């Protein structure tokens, strides 16, 4: 049976700016190559089918988009009024990399309860899936950011043996570039193969 992965994320999961070089380019989006994002690379390395729900600038509670991931994750598009996506797809592993934009917008105390609710919603829709809370590679994932603690608290609160957390060791001041994404993909593959039965 082929492995099925679902990713929920922001610009890092999209692959924004990953081919931009030294200067990030937002007027011309051609250097934003999702096929070379860590999510797409991870999927190919694992020979997995992937479903990737990611929007540059989106937050779980607050970001740079009009909607939040909590409002659109189960819909057919990035609008809270879009139709609900059918729940027939049941991924083996769900990977959540959210928090960078919440962090940048100054969200703090409200993030943990929102993340806890998001995990509950994912579990309700996908009762058999492994769920991994990711964080990185930008500054929300590293000291002095409190977000690793927020995600750890939210994951632990579920008391669910099939919920895990992983913080990328790869660090990027700006959006990760292609070499960073490749490192992230190899990190993630190693983590998944070490902690989850993928076959």
C-alpha positions as CSV (number, residue, x, y, z in Angstrom):
1,X,0.0,0.0,0.0
2,X,1.3,3.4,-0.9
3,X,2.2,5.8,1.9
4,X,-0.1,8.9,2.1
5,X,1.1,12.1,3.7
6,X,-0.8,15.3,4.5
7,X,1.0,18.5,5.2
8,X,-0.5,21.7,6.7
9,X,1.8,24.7,6.6
10,X,2.7,28.2,5.6
11,X,5.3,29.7,3.2
12,X,8.0,27.3,4.3
13,X,5.8,24.3,3.3
14,X,4.9,26.1,0.1
15,X,8.6,26.6,-0.8
16,X,8.3,30.4,-1.0
17,X,11.6,32.2,-2.0
18,X,13.5,28.9,-2.1
19,X,15.1,29.8,-5.4
20,X,15.5,33.5,-4.8
21,X,19.2,33.7,-4.0
22,X,20.3,36.5,-1.6
23,X,17.3,38.7,-2.1
24,X,13.7,37.5,-1.5
25,X,11.5,38.1,-4.4
26,X,7.7,38.6,-4.0
27,X,6.8,40.5,-7.2
28,X,8.0,37.6,-9.4
29,X,6.9,34.3,-7.9
30,X,8.8,32.1,-10.4
31,X,11.6,31.5,-7.8
32,X,9.0,30.1,-5.4
33,X,9.2,26.4,-6.3
34,X,7.0,24.1,-4.4
35,X,8.4,21.0,-6.1
36,X,11.7,21.8,-4.2
37,X,10.0,22.4,-0.9
38,X,10.8,20.1,2.1
39,X,7.3,18.8,1.8
40,X,7.5,17.8,-1.8
41,X,11.0,16.4,-1.4
42,X,10.0,14.4,1.7
43,X,7.2,12.9,-0.3
44,X,9.4,11.9,-3.2
45,X,12.1,10.5,-0.9
46,X,9.5,8.3,0.7
47,X,7.8,7.5,-2.6
48,X,4.6,8.8,-1.0
49,X,1.4,10.3,-2.2
50,X,1.0,13.7,-0.7
51,X,-1.8,16.2,-0.1
52,X,-0.3,19.6,0.8
53,X,-2.5,22.4,2.3
54,X,-0.2,25.4,2.6
55,X,-0.6,29.2,2.1
56,X,2.2,31.7,2.3
57,X,1.6,34.1,5.3
58,X,-1.1,32.0,6.9
59,X,-1.2,31.4,10.7
60,X,-3.1,29.0,12.8
61,X,-4.6,31.9,14.8
62,X,-3.2,35.1,13.1
63,X,-1.0,35.7,10.1
64,X,-0.7,37.8,6.9
65,X,-3.8,36.3,5.2
66,X,-7.4,37.2,5.7
67,X,-8.1,33.6,6.9
68,X,-6.4,31.3,9.3
69,X,-5.5,27.6,8.9
70,X,-8.0,26.8,11.6
71,X,-10.7,28.2,9.3
72,X,-9.7,26.6,6.0
73,X,-7.8,23.3,6.6
74,X,-10.8,21.2,5.8
75,X,-12.0,23.2,2.8
76,X,-11.4,22.9,-0.9
77,X,-9.7,26.3,-1.1
78,X,-8.2,29.0,1.1
79,X,-11.5,30.8,1.8
80,X,-13.7,30.0,4.9
81,X,-16.7,30.0,2.6
82,X,-15.3,27.3,0.3
83,X,-16.9,23.9,0.3
84,X,-15.8,21.3,2.8
85,X,-13.3,18.8,1.4
86,X,-14.7,15.2,1.5
87,X,-13.3,13.3,4.5
88,X,-12.8,10.1,2.5
89,X,-9.1,10.6,2.3
90,X,-7.4,9.0,5.3
91,X,-3.6,9.8,5.4
92,X,-1.2,7.6,7.2
93,X,0.8,10.6,8.5
94,X,-0.3,14.3,9.0
95,X,2.5,16.9,9.3
96,X,1.7,20.3,10.7
97,X,4.3,23.1,10.4
98,X,2.4,26.2,11.6
99,X,3.4,29.0,14.0
100,X,5.9,31.2,12.2
101,X,3.4,33.8,11.2
102,X,1.6,33.7,14.5
103,X,5.0,34.3,16.1
104,X,5.8,37.2,13.7
105,X,2.4,38.8,14.5
106,X,3.0,38.7,18.3
107,X,0.6,35.8,19.2
108,X,1.7,34.2,22.4
109,X,-0.8,32.9,25.1
110,X,-3.6,32.0,22.7
111,X,-1.4,29.8,20.5
112,X,-1.3,26.7,22.7
113,X,-5.1,26.3,23.2
114,X,-5.6,26.9,19.4
115,X,-3.0,24.3,18.6
116,X,-4.7,21.9,21.0
117,X,-8.0,22.4,19.3
118,X,-6.4,21.9,15.9
119,X,-5.0,18.6,16.9
120,X,-8.4,17.5,18.3
121,X,-10.0,18.5,15.0
122,X,-7.4,16.6,13.0
123,X,-7.9,13.5,15.2
124,X,-11.7,13.6,14.9
125,X,-11.4,13.7,11.1
126,X,-8.5,11.2,10.8
127,X,-8.8,8.8,13.7
128,X,-6.1,6.4,12.6
129,X,-3.4,8.8,11.4
130,X,-0.1,9.6,13.0
131,X,0.1,13.4,13.6
132,X,3.4,15.2,13.8
133,X,3.7,18.8,15.0
134,X,6.7,20.3,13.2
135,X,8.4,23.6,13.8
136,X,11.1,25.3,11.7
137,X,13.3,26.2,10.0
138,X,12.8,29.9,10.7
139,X,13.1,31.8,14.0
140,X,9.8,30.7,15.6
141,X,11.5,27.3,16.1
142,X,14.6,28.5,17.9
143,X,15.5,30.3,21.1
144,X,14.4,32.7,22.5
145,X,11.1,31.8,20.8
146,X,8.5,30.2,23.2
147,X,6.8,28.3,20.3
148,X,8.7,25.0,20.7
149,X,7.2,24.9,24.2
150,X,3.8,25.8,23.0
151,X,3.7,23.0,20.4
152,X,5.2,20.5,22.9
153,X,2.6,21.4,25.5
154,X,-0.2,21.1,22.9
155,X,1.0,17.7,21.7
156,X,1.5,16.3,25.2
157,X,-2.0,17.5,26.3
158,X,-3.6,15.1,23.8
159,X,-2.2,12.0,25.6
160,X,-2.2,10.4,22.2
161,X,0.5,7.8,21.4
162,X,0.2,8.6,17.7
163,X,1.0,12.3,18.1
164,X,4.6,13.4,18.0
165,X,6.7,16.6,17.6
166,X,9.8,17.4,15.7
167,X,11.8,20.6,15.5
168,X,14.0,21.0,12.5
169,X,17.6,21.4,13.2
170,X,18.1,23.3,10.0
171,X,18.0,27.0,10.7
172,X,17.2,29.8,8.3
173,X,17.0,33.5,9.1
174,X,15.0,34.2,6.0
175,X,12.8,31.7,4.1
176,X,14.8,28.5,3.6
177,X,16.4,28.1,0.2
178,X,16.6,24.9,-1.8
179,X,19.7,23.5,0.1
180,X,17.9,24.1,3.4
181,X,14.7,22.4,2.1
182,X,16.8,19.4,1.1
183,X,18.3,19.2,4.6
184,X,14.9,19.5,6.1
185,X,13.5,16.7,3.9
186,X,16.3,14.4,4.9
187,X,15.8,15.3,8.6
188,X,12.1,14.6,8.3
189,X,12.6,11.3,6.5
190,X,15.0,10.1,9.2
191,X,12.6,11.1,11.9
192,X,9.6,9.5,10.3
193,X,11.4,6.3,9.6
194,X,12.7,6.1,13.2
195,X,9.4,6.8,14.9
196,X,6.6,5.6,12.7
197,X,5.9,2.3,10.9
198,X,5.7,3.5,7.3
199,X,5.1,0.2,5.7
